Amino acid sequence: QSALTQPASVSGSPGQSITISCTGTSSDVGSYNLVSWYQQHPGKAPKLMIYEVSMRPSGVSNRFSGSKSGNTASLTISGLQAEDEADYYCCSYAGSSIVVFGGGTKVTVL
Amino acid sequence: EVQLVESGGGLVQPGGSLRLSCEASGFTFNSYWMTWVRQAPGKGLEWVANVIQEGSEQHYVDSVKGRFIISRDNAKNSLYLQMNSLRAEDTAVYYCARHVAHRFDSWGQGTLVTVSS
């Protein structure tokens, strides 16, 4: 049950694209297409942004996209906006009804 | 509209116990797995436990096994987390969340648990 690895911080200017990586192992990210991403603004509850690697829930902007290659999943935010400044967490199924989160990435809009 | 409202948090001494509750509305509660996720101050999210629809199967993160018990009362649309033998490292905001195919699509606002003497 080790946490997935995310960069501590990523930054970009308005309008740019940024990508957040999420590295796991062959026991979690690499084995299942059950990676999800959450956005959390300070003092607020997390919000589901991406599920099953690349699916967007209704109401989430299409500026958010997800992908996976091997043991690493990625979240890309295109056309970066001020309101995208938040913490982002990846999460993966790890078998036996267990899930594991990443350590989180702080996104700063310059 | 899906709503999840946690309660029961507070200050407790090390070794003490606390029971968290989460009242659900806006969806058919007994059709969904439910989960507790916690967040220590200034730290990231940590999955704590989940329970299947009928309540007969539960799963826990290693650090709380033998100390925490997740349960549910489908007649009351409520989820619970009984926390025993609490430690300083259990200090966190505890969120309940609706669990769908190992993603969490709705979250409560959280309840703060502080373990300190």
Interface residues (C-beta under 8 A of the other chain):
Chain A: Q1 A3 Y32 L34 S36 Y38 Q40 A45 P46 K47 L48 Y51 E52 P57 D87 Y89 C91 Y93 S96 S97 I98 V99 V100 F101 G102 G103 G104
Chain B: T35 V37 G44 L45 E46 W47 N50 E57 H59 V61 D62 Y95 A101 H102 R103 F104 D105 W107 G108 Q109 G110
